[in-house]
Amino acid sequence: MSEDQSISKPSESVEDAELVSLNDQKSSGAPQTIGYVAIVISIVLGGLYLVRYSGGFDRDTYLESNSIIEEMAALGGGSGADGDVVEVAFDPIKEGQKIYQTNCMACHQVTGQGLPGAFPPLAESEWVSKDPALLARIVLGGLQGPITVKGNEYNSIMAPLAAVLSDEQVAYVLSYIRQEWGNTAGPVEPTVVAEARADMGAKATMWTVEELKPWITE
């Protein structure tokens, strides 16, 4: 064996060892990379599964539902956070407010001030505190022609609501009006409305102030 050959063998051994080491690192790194990819894929698939089968959780819907539960519980009704069912306390004034907003507010406004020159105010109106039998007839049969309210004359039309509202609903909305916006009159009973409806019969035209005089008291 020559001297050159004997010297080159250690160098070749070192190079072979380095190649083996690099190959080992690549071999060991491949399973780790595959493992990371598998974890990422699992997370993505898990997220898709939750989105698909979670029932569509919506934060705003949850908060709104929770707010409704709390409001009902505060009013003494509904289902509380613990699931217990609580009896709902019916408030005829609140119901009357809803009826007013649906059927009366466009003309008489949310403030009860009406529209100047067109529709009279209900706030602190002398008419609101008059006989409930009179008010029931106006709501049921409507009103047309001139009317003086708080010193101002109006000449417009109030549509009849007999076909729209029940006796109870008329009583609720009148009770609401009679205690809102500074008014201090008492509530109206549904029986009063029922009597007015029966007495009116099949009245074909809207009331005038002249026709209502029998029920107008100071």
QUINORQUI-V681522 format. One record per pair of residues at least 12 apart in sequence whose C-alpha atoms are under 7 Angstrom apart, sorted by the first residue. I is the first residue (numbers start at 1). GAP is how many residues later the second one is. If there is no record, write none. Layout:
# QUINORQUI-V681522
I:GAP + I:GAP
This chain:
# QUINORQUI-V681522
75:14 + 76:12 + 76:13 + 77:12 + 92:80 + 93:79 + 93:82 + 93:83 + 95:77 + 96:73 + 96:76 + 96:77 + 96:79 + 96:80 + 97:76 + 97:79 + 99:74 + 100:73 + 107:12 + 108:12 + 108:13 + 108:14 + 112:69 + 117:37 + 118:36 + 118:38 + 119:35 + 119:37 + 120:29 + 120:34 + 123:58 + 123:59 + 123:60 + 124:57 + 124:58 + 124:59 + 125:24 + 125:25 + 126:24 + 128:50 + 129:49 + 129:56 + 130:87 + 131:84 + 131:86 + 132:56 + 133:59 + 133:60 + 133:63 + 134:81 + 134:82 + 136:57 + 136:60 + 137:59 + 138:69 + 139:21 + 139:22 + 140:20 + 140:21 + 140:22 + 141:19 + 141:20 + 141:21 + 141:65 + 141:66 + 142:16 + 142:17 + 142:18 + 142:19 + 142:64 + 142:65 + 143:14 + 143:15 + 143:16 + 143:63 + 143:64 + 143:65 + 144:12 + 144:13 + 144:14 + 144:62 + 144:63 + 144:64 + 145:12 + 145:63 + 147:62 + 160:46 + 167:23 + 167:26 + 167:27 + 168:22 + 170:23 + 171:17 + 171:18 + 171:19 + 171:22 + 174:14 + 175:12 + 175:13
